[in-house]
Amino acid sequence: MALKVTLTKSLNGRLKAQIATANALGLRRIGDSTVQPDNPQTKGKITKIKHLIKVTEE
């Protein structure tokens, strides 16, 4: 199973750690989407920036 992660809010003014987490997921600008594996590492990253993204199962 995989998770589709989409950046829905801007990274401007966010903490460096949140920006780094978004970049690690492949999200650079609003509207960017990536498909990530459904594993504990990915879920941890999603939890750190859950207020900036939208997640759907694929």
PyMOL Python script that loads the backbone (N, CA, C, O; Angstrom):
from pymol import cmd

cmd.read_pdbstr("""\
ATOM      1  N   MET A   1       0.851  -1.179   0.000  1.00  0.00           N
ATOM      2  CA  MET A   1       0.000   0.000   0.000  1.00  0.00           C
ATOM      3  C   MET A   1       0.896   1.242   0.000  1.00  0.00           C
ATOM      4  O   MET A   1       2.009   1.216   0.524  1.00  0.00           O
ATOM      5  N   ALA A   2       0.404   2.308  -0.584  1.00  0.00           N
ATOM      6  CA  ALA A   2       1.179   3.538  -0.663  1.00  0.00           C
ATOM      7  C   ALA A   2       0.315   4.717  -0.230  1.00  0.00           C
ATOM      8  O   ALA A   2      -0.913   4.631  -0.207  1.00  0.00           O
ATOM      9  N   LEU A   3       0.974   5.807   0.109  1.00  0.00           N
ATOM     10  CA  LEU A   3       0.294   7.019   0.534  1.00  0.00           C
ATOM     11  C   LEU A   3       0.637   8.143  -0.430  1.00  0.00           C
ATOM     12  O   LEU A   3       1.806   8.357  -0.752  1.00  0.00           O
ATOM     13  N   LYS A   4      -0.382   8.859  -0.890  1.00  0.00           N
ATOM     14  CA  LYS A   4      -0.149  10.030  -1.725  1.00  0.00           C
ATOM     15  C   LYS A   4      -0.174  11.251  -0.816  1.00  0.00           C
ATOM     16  O   LYS A   4      -1.170  11.517  -0.143  1.00  0.00           O
ATOM     17  N   VAL A   5       0.931  11.988  -0.803  1.00  0.00           N
ATOM     18  CA  VAL A   5       1.087  13.149   0.071  1.00  0.00           C
ATOM     19  C   VAL A   5       1.117  14.403  -0.791  1.00  0.00           C
ATOM     20  O   VAL A   5       1.896  14.485  -1.740  1.00  0.00           O
ATOM     21  N   THR A   6       0.266  15.390  -0.464  1.00  0.00           N
ATOM     22  CA  THR A   6       0.174  16.635  -1.232  1.00  0.00           C
ATOM     23  C   THR A   6       0.381  17.819  -0.291  1.00  0.00           C
ATOM     24  O   THR A   6      -0.249  17.900   0.764  1.00  0.00           O
ATOM     25  N   LEU A   7       1.260  18.727  -0.676  1.00  0.00           N
ATOM     26  CA  LEU A   7       1.499  19.940   0.111  1.00  0.00           C
ATOM     27  C   LEU A   7       0.368  20.924  -0.167  1.00  0.00           C
ATOM     28  O   LEU A   7       0.151  21.306  -1.317  1.00  0.00           O
ATOM     29  N   THR A   8      -0.355  21.340   0.873  1.00  0.00           N
ATOM     30  CA  THR A   8      -1.506  22.219   0.697  1.00  0.00           C
ATOM     31  C   THR A   8      -1.278  23.619   1.251  1.00  0.00           C
ATOM     32  O   THR A   8      -2.036  24.536   0.936  1.00  0.00           O
ATOM     33  N   LYS A   9      -0.249  23.797   2.068  1.00  0.00           N
ATOM     34  CA  LYS A   9       0.032  25.114   2.642  1.00  0.00           C
ATOM     35  C   LYS A   9       1.498  25.470   2.405  1.00  0.00           C
ATOM     36  O   LYS A   9       2.341  24.594   2.209  1.00  0.00           O
ATOM     37  N   SER A  10       1.780  26.748   2.426  1.00  0.00           N
ATOM     38  CA  SER A  10       3.114  27.252   2.124  1.00  0.00           C
ATOM     39  C   SER A  10       4.125  26.872   3.208  1.00  0.00           C
ATOM     40  O   SER A  10       3.778  26.698   4.376  1.00  0.00           O
ATOM     41  N   LEU A  11       5.390  26.748   2.783  1.00  0.00           N
ATOM     42  CA  LEU A  11       6.473  26.478   3.721  1.00  0.00           C
ATOM     43  C   LEU A  11       7.125  27.767   4.216  1.00  0.00           C
ATOM     44  O   LEU A  11       8.011  27.719   5.070  1.00  0.00           O
ATOM     45  N   ASN A  12       6.698  28.924   3.689  1.00  0.00           N
ATOM     46  CA  ASN A  12       7.269  30.201   4.114  1.00  0.00           C
ATOM     47  C   ASN A  12       7.019  30.435   5.598  1.00  0.00           C
ATOM     48  O   ASN A  12       5.894  30.290   6.076  1.00  0.00           O
ATOM     49  N   GLY A  13       8.060  30.794   6.315  1.00  0.00           N
ATOM     50  CA  GLY A  13       7.947  31.108   7.730  1.00  0.00           C
ATOM     51  C   GLY A  13       7.871  29.901   8.639  1.00  0.00           C
ATOM     52  O   GLY A  13       7.680  30.064   9.844  1.00  0.00           O
ATOM     53  N   ARG A  14       8.013  28.705   8.114  1.00  0.00           N
ATOM     54  CA  ARG A  14       7.957  27.486   8.927  1.00  0.00           C
ATOM     55  C   ARG A  14       9.321  27.204   9.543  1.00  0.00           C
ATOM     56  O   ARG A  14      10.338  27.745   9.107  1.00  0.00           O
ATOM     57  N   LEU A  15       9.328  26.360  10.550  1.00  0.00           N
ATOM     58  CA  LEU A  15      10.583  25.956  11.178  1.00  0.00           C
ATOM     59  C   LEU A  15      11.451  25.200  10.178  1.00  0.00           C
ATOM     60  O   LEU A  15      10.943  24.530   9.279  1.00  0.00           O
ATOM     61  N   LYS A  16      12.768  25.319  10.347  1.00  0.00           N
ATOM     62  CA  LYS A  16      13.692  24.644   9.432  1.00  0.00           C
ATOM     63  C   LYS A  16      13.448  23.134   9.413  1.00  0.00           C
ATOM     64  O   LYS A  16      13.566  22.498   8.365  1.00  0.00           O
ATOM     65  N   ALA A  17      13.113  22.571  10.553  1.00  0.00           N
ATOM     66  CA  ALA A  17      12.867  21.128  10.630  1.00  0.00           C
ATOM     67  C   ALA A  17      11.641  20.740   9.814  1.00  0.00           C
ATOM     68  O   ALA A  17      11.629  19.681   9.188  1.00  0.00           O
ATOM     69  N   GLN A  18      10.606  21.584   9.810  1.00  0.00           N
ATOM     70  CA  GLN A  18       9.403  21.290   9.032  1.00  0.00           C
ATOM     71  C   GLN A  18       9.688  21.393   7.532  1.00  0.00           C
ATOM     72  O   GLN A  18       9.204  20.578   6.746  1.00  0.00           O
ATOM     73  N   ILE A  19      10.473  22.392   7.143  1.00  0.00           N
ATOM     74  CA  ILE A  19      10.848  22.541   5.732  1.00  0.00           C
ATOM     75  C   ILE A  19      11.680  21.350   5.289  1.00  0.00           C
ATOM     76  O   ILE A  19      11.477  20.822   4.195  1.00  0.00           O
ATOM     77  N   ALA A  20      12.616  20.922   6.131  1.00  0.00           N
ATOM     78  CA  ALA A  20      13.467  19.776   5.801  1.00  0.00           C
ATOM     79  C   ALA A  20      12.643  18.503   5.673  1.00  0.00           C
ATOM     80  O   ALA A  20      12.911  17.675   4.802  1.00  0.00           O
ATOM     81  N   THR A  21      11.645  18.342   6.531  1.00  0.00           N
ATOM     82  CA  THR A  21      10.781  17.165   6.461  1.00  0.00           C
ATOM     83  C   THR A  21       9.973  17.162   5.170  1.00  0.00           C
ATOM     84  O   THR A  21       9.841  16.122   4.525  1.00  0.00           O
ATOM     85  N   ALA A  22       9.431  18.316   4.786  1.00  0.00           N
ATOM     86  CA  ALA A  22       8.685  18.414   3.525  1.00  0.00           C
ATOM     87  C   ALA A  22       9.592  18.104   2.343  1.00  0.00           C
ATOM     88  O   ALA A  22       9.190  17.399   1.417  1.00  0.00           O
ATOM     89  N   ASN A  23      10.811  18.626   2.370  1.00  0.00           N
ATOM     90  CA  ASN A  23      11.757  18.362   1.285  1.00  0.00           C
ATOM     91  C   ASN A  23      12.128  16.886   1.229  1.00  0.00           C
ATOM     92  O   ASN A  23      12.299  16.335   0.141  1.00  0.00           O
ATOM     93  N   ALA A  24      12.253  16.242   2.371  1.00  0.00           N
ATOM     94  CA  ALA A  24      12.572  14.813   2.414  1.00  0.00           C
ATOM     95  C   ALA A  24      11.446  13.984   1.804  1.00  0.00           C
ATOM     96  O   ALA A  24      11.689  12.900   1.274  1.00  0.00           O
ATOM     97  N   LEU A  25      10.231  14.485   1.876  1.00  0.00           N
ATOM     98  CA  LEU A  25       9.085  13.807   1.255  1.00  0.00           C
ATOM     99  C   LEU A  25       8.943  14.179  -0.220  1.00  0.00           C
ATOM    100  O   LEU A  25       8.063  13.664  -0.910  1.00  0.00           O
ATOM    101  N   GLY A  26       9.803  15.068  -0.701  1.00  0.00           N
ATOM    102  CA  GLY A  26       9.753  15.469  -2.107  1.00  0.00           C
ATOM    103  C   GLY A  26       8.785  16.597  -2.379  1.00  0.00           C
ATOM    104  O   GLY A  26       8.380  16.799  -3.524  1.00  0.00           O
ATOM    105  N   LEU A  27       8.404  17.339  -1.350  1.00  0.00           N
ATOM    106  CA  LEU A  27       7.439  18.428  -1.492  1.00  0.00           C
ATOM    107  C   LEU A  27       8.176  19.761  -1.430  1.00  0.00           C
ATOM    108  O   LEU A  27       8.804  20.081  -0.421  1.00  0.00           O
ATOM    109  N   ARG A  28       8.099  20.535  -2.506  1.00  0.00           N
ATOM    110  CA  ARG A  28       8.827  21.794  -2.578  1.00  0.00           C
ATOM    111  C   ARG A  28       7.895  23.004  -2.603  1.00  0.00           C
ATOM    112  O   ARG A  28       8.178  24.026  -1.979  1.00  0.00           O
ATOM    113  N   ARG A  29       6.767  22.879  -3.340  1.00  0.00           N
ATOM    114  CA  ARG A  29       5.854  24.006  -3.477  1.00  0.00           C
ATOM    115  C   ARG A  29       4.411  23.524  -3.337  1.00  0.00           C
ATOM    116  O   ARG A  29       4.132  22.330  -3.444  1.00  0.00           O
ATOM    117  N   ILE A  30       3.503  24.461  -3.097  1.00  0.00           N
ATOM    118  CA  ILE A  30       2.096  24.127  -2.916  1.00  0.00           C
ATOM    119  C   ILE A  30       1.600  23.369  -4.143  1.00  0.00           C
ATOM    120  O   ILE A  30       1.854  23.770  -5.278  1.00  0.00           O
ATOM    121  N   GLY A  31       0.899  22.283  -3.903  1.00  0.00           N
ATOM    122  CA  GLY A  31       0.351  21.474  -4.982  1.00  0.00           C
ATOM    123  C   GLY A  31       1.219  20.293  -5.370  1.00  0.00           C
ATOM    124  O   GLY A  31       0.761  19.404  -6.088  1.00  0.00           O
ATOM    125  N   ASP A  32       2.463  20.263  -4.910  1.00  0.00           N
ATOM    126  CA  ASP A  32       3.337  19.119  -5.193  1.00  0.00           C
ATOM    127  C   ASP A  32       2.790  17.874  -4.521  1.00  0.00           C
ATOM    128  O   ASP A  32       2.332  17.927  -3.380  1.00  0.00           O
ATOM    129  N   SER A  33       2.839  16.748  -5.233  1.00  0.00           N
ATOM    130  CA  SER A  33       2.384  15.469  -4.692  1.00  0.00           C
ATOM    131  C   SER A  33       3.449  14.416  -4.911  1.00  0.00           C
ATOM    132  O   SER A  33       4.152  14.430  -5.922  1.00  0.00           O
ATOM    133  N   THR A  34       3.566  13.505  -3.965  1.00  0.00           N
ATOM    134  CA  THR A  34       4.453  12.363  -4.119  1.00  0.00           C
ATOM    135  C   THR A  34       3.753  11.130  -3.571  1.00  0.00           C
ATOM    136  O   THR A  34       2.853  11.231  -2.737  1.00  0.00           O
ATOM    137  N   VAL A  35       4.170   9.982  -4.043  1.00  0.00           N
ATOM    138  CA  VAL A  35       3.671   8.711  -3.529  1.00  0.00           C
ATOM    139  C   VAL A  35       4.767   8.115  -2.657  1.00  0.00           C
ATOM    140  O   VAL A  35       5.890   7.898  -3.111  1.00  0.00           O
ATOM    141  N   GLN A  36       4.429   7.857  -1.409  1.00  0.00           N
ATOM    142  CA  GLN A  36       5.393   7.356  -0.433  1.00  0.00           C
ATOM    143  C   GLN A  36       4.948   5.987   0.063  1.00  0.00           C
ATOM    144  O   GLN A  36       3.755   5.682   0.074  1.00  0.00           O
ATOM    145  N   PRO A  37       5.916   5.155   0.477  1.00  0.00           N
ATOM    146  CA  PRO A  37       5.549   3.854   1.044  1.00  0.00           C
ATOM    147  C   PRO A  37       4.863   4.032   2.397  1.00  0.00           C
ATOM    148  O   PRO A  37       5.137   4.985   3.125  1.00  0.00           O
ATOM    149  N   ASP A  38       3.977   3.110   2.718  1.00  0.00           N
ATOM    150  CA  ASP A  38       3.257   3.166   3.993  1.00  0.00           C
ATOM    151  C   ASP A  38       4.072   2.412   5.034  1.00  0.00           C
ATOM    152  O   ASP A  38       3.864   1.219   5.255  1.00  0.00           O
ATOM    153  N   ASN A  39       5.010   3.128   5.678  1.00  0.00           N
ATOM    154  CA  ASN A  39       5.846   2.515   6.711  1.00  0.00           C
ATOM    155  C   ASN A  39       6.005   3.488   7.882  1.00  0.00           C
ATOM    156  O   ASN A  39       5.616   4.650   7.767  1.00  0.00           O
ATOM    157  N   PRO A  40       6.562   3.039   8.993  1.00  0.00           N
ATOM    158  CA  PRO A  40       6.673   3.911  10.173  1.00  0.00           C
ATOM    159  C   PRO A  40       7.492   5.181   9.930  1.00  0.00           C
ATOM    160  O   PRO A  40       7.183   6.228  10.499  1.00  0.00           O
ATOM    161  N   GLN A  41       8.525   5.102   9.097  1.00  0.00           N
ATOM    162  CA  GLN A  41       9.350   6.282   8.832  1.00  0.00           C
ATOM    163  C   GLN A  41       8.534   7.364   8.127  1.00  0.00           C
ATOM    164  O   GLN A  41       8.603   8.537   8.493  1.00  0.00           O
ATOM    165  N   THR A  42       7.776   6.972   7.132  1.00  0.00           N
ATOM    166  CA  THR A  42       6.951   7.928   6.399  1.00  0.00           C
ATOM    167  C   THR A  42       5.859   8.496   7.295  1.00  0.00           C
ATOM    168  O   THR A  42       5.580   9.694   7.250  1.00  0.00           O
ATOM    169  N   LYS A  43       5.245   7.653   8.102  1.00  0.00           N
ATOM    170  CA  LYS A  43       4.179   8.128   8.995  1.00  0.00           C
ATOM    171  C   LYS A  43       4.722   9.122  10.016  1.00  0.00           C
ATOM    172  O   LYS A  43       4.018  10.059  10.392  1.00  0.00           O
ATOM    173  N   GLY A  44       5.952   8.937  10.469  1.00  0.00           N
ATOM    174  CA  GLY A  44       6.574   9.886  11.388  1.00  0.00           C
ATOM    175  C   GLY A  44       6.772  11.241  10.733  1.00  0.00           C
ATOM    176  O   GLY A  44       6.522  12.274  11.353  1.00  0.00           O
ATOM    177  N   LYS A  45       7.223  11.245   9.477  1.00  0.00           N
ATOM    178  CA  LYS A  45       7.401  12.498   8.739  1.00  0.00           C
ATOM    179  C   LYS A  45       6.059  13.185   8.536  1.00  0.00           C
ATOM    180  O   LYS A  45       5.945  14.400   8.692  1.00  0.00           O
ATOM    181  N   ILE A  46       5.045  12.400   8.189  1.00  0.00           N
ATOM    182  CA  ILE A  46       3.709  12.956   7.968  1.00  0.00           C
ATOM    183  C   ILE A  46       3.182  13.595   9.255  1.00  0.00           C
ATOM    184  O   ILE A  46       2.567  14.660   9.211  1.00  0.00           O
ATOM    185  N   THR A  47       3.418  12.952  10.389  1.00  0.00           N
ATOM    186  CA  THR A  47       2.946  13.482  11.664  1.00  0.00           C
ATOM    187  C   THR A  47       3.569  14.836  11.980  1.00  0.00           C
ATOM    188  O   THR A  47       2.903  15.703  12.546  1.00  0.00           O
ATOM    189  N   LYS A  48       4.829  15.029  11.626  1.00  0.00           N
ATOM    190  CA  LYS A  48       5.514  16.294  11.920  1.00  0.00           C
ATOM    191  C   LYS A  48       4.965  17.473  11.129  1.00  0.00           C
ATOM    192  O   LYS A  48       5.030  18.613  11.589  1.00  0.00           O
ATOM    193  N   ILE A  49       4.421  17.206   9.936  1.00  0.00           N
ATOM    194  CA  ILE A  49       3.921  18.315   9.113  1.00  0.00           C
ATOM    195  C   ILE A  49       2.462  18.091   8.690  1.00  0.00           C
ATOM    196  O   ILE A  49       2.045  18.537   7.621  1.00  0.00           O
ATOM    197  N   LYS A  50       1.699  17.400   9.531  1.00  0.00           N
ATOM    198  CA  LYS A  50       0.318  17.059   9.170  1.00  0.00           C
ATOM    199  C   LYS A  50      -0.558  18.287   8.944  1.00  0.00           C
ATOM    200  O   LYS A  50      -1.561  18.196   8.237  1.00  0.00           O
ATOM    201  N   HIS A  51      -0.207  19.425   9.523  1.00  0.00           N
ATOM    202  CA  HIS A  51      -0.999  20.643   9.348  1.00  0.00           C
ATOM    203  C   HIS A  51      -0.713  21.332   8.009  1.00  0.00           C
ATOM    204  O   HIS A  51      -1.393  22.294   7.651  1.00  0.00           O
ATOM    205  N   LEU A  52       0.288  20.845   7.270  1.00  0.00           N
ATOM    206  CA  LEU A  52       0.661  21.462   5.997  1.00  0.00           C
ATOM    207  C   LEU A  52       0.297  20.594   4.782  1.00  0.00           C
ATOM    208  O   LEU A  52       0.397  21.051   3.643  1.00  0.00           O
ATOM    209  N   ILE A  53      -0.122  19.349   5.024  1.00  0.00           N
ATOM    210  CA  ILE A  53      -0.296  18.415   3.924  1.00  0.00           C
ATOM    211  C   ILE A  53      -1.661  17.743   3.960  1.00  0.00           C
ATOM    212  O   ILE A  53      -2.404  17.828   4.938  1.00  0.00           O
ATOM    213  N   LYS A  54      -1.958  17.070   2.847  1.00  0.00           N
ATOM    214  CA  LYS A  54      -3.150  16.227   2.745  1.00  0.00           C
ATOM    215  C   LYS A  54      -2.660  14.833   2.337  1.00  0.00           C
ATOM    216  O   LYS A  54      -1.849  14.706   1.420  1.00  0.00           O
ATOM    217  N   VAL A  55      -3.144  13.803   3.006  1.00  0.00           N
ATOM    218  CA  VAL A  55      -2.698  12.443   2.749  1.00  0.00           C
ATOM    219  C   VAL A  55      -3.884  11.595   2.312  1.00  0.00           C
ATOM    220  O   VAL A  55      -4.944  11.622   2.937  1.00  0.00           O
ATOM    221  N   THR A  56      -3.694  10.839   1.230  1.00  0.00           N
ATOM    222  CA  THR A  56      -4.706   9.895   0.767  1.00  0.00           C
ATOM    223  C   THR A  56      -4.034   8.572   0.491  1.00  0.00           C
ATOM    224  O   THR A  56      -2.861   8.519   0.123  1.00  0.00           O
ATOM    225  N   GLU A  57      -4.799   7.484   0.677  1.00  0.00           N
ATOM    226  CA  GLU A  57      -4.269   6.154   0.381  1.00  0.00           C
ATOM    227  C   GLU A  57      -4.387   5.890  -1.111  1.00  0.00           C
ATOM    228  O   GLU A  57      -5.350   6.297  -1.760  1.00  0.00           O
ATOM    229  N   GLU A  58      -3.390   5.203  -1.634  1.00  0.00           N
ATOM    230  CA  GLU A  58      -3.394   4.918  -3.060  1.00  0.00           C
ATOM    231  C   GLU A  58      -3.289   3.439  -3.318  1.00  0.00           C
ATOM    232  O   GLU A  58      -3.279   3.013  -4.473  1.00  0.00           O
TER     233      GLU A  58
END
""", "prot")
cmd.dss("prot")
cmd.show_as("cartoon", "prot")
cmd.util.cbc("prot")
cmd.orient("prot")
